[in-house]
Amino acid sequence: MATVRPASATAYGGRCDGPDGTAATPRPGTRPRLVAAELERRWEVALVELCRAEAALAQHTASVQAAGLATLDPQLRAQALLVGQRLPELWADPGVSREHRKALLRCRIDKLMPCRTARDATCARIVWRGGDVSEMQVALPVNGLAALPRGAEMEARVPAPP
């Protein structure tokens, strides 16, 4: 008696060769050639898109350099350096709002990577624009005595209520 398999059970769309229900095989090399042709077509499309993007970038770079926008005006550069020298003074100024301080930090920070080191502490690694890196340990609040690293010691030192 022949067994009948559903279409999804065979590799080539459910066609069966013989009474045992084995899958029919296509002509040798047909399917791999179709797959290779599709991959090659996609590769060619991607190369064309890459060439267009490179040409657009080259055109944009040339127009920026021709307009002189790539270099900073010397007067504006001097003002930026002056602000950089006065940064600690500006940061301490009570007239500078918290939102402005946050915006200034966002302009200077490239990446912030926190990593939990313990239940009550985390390590923060800051990658600044320009490549400098700062690392710092930050203590976190915990909501239980058992969560503190020296919680058992603290509990032993506190006298029991009468």
Secondary structure, DSSP 4 states (H G I P E B T S, - for coil): ------GGGSTTTT-B-STT-PBPPPSTTHHHHHHHHHHHHHHHHHHHHHHHHHHHHHHHHHHHHHHT-SSPPHHHHHHHHHHHHTHHHHHH-TTS-HHHHHHHHHHHEEEEEEEEEETTEEEEEEEETTS-EEEEEEE---SSGGGSTTHHHHHHHSPPP-
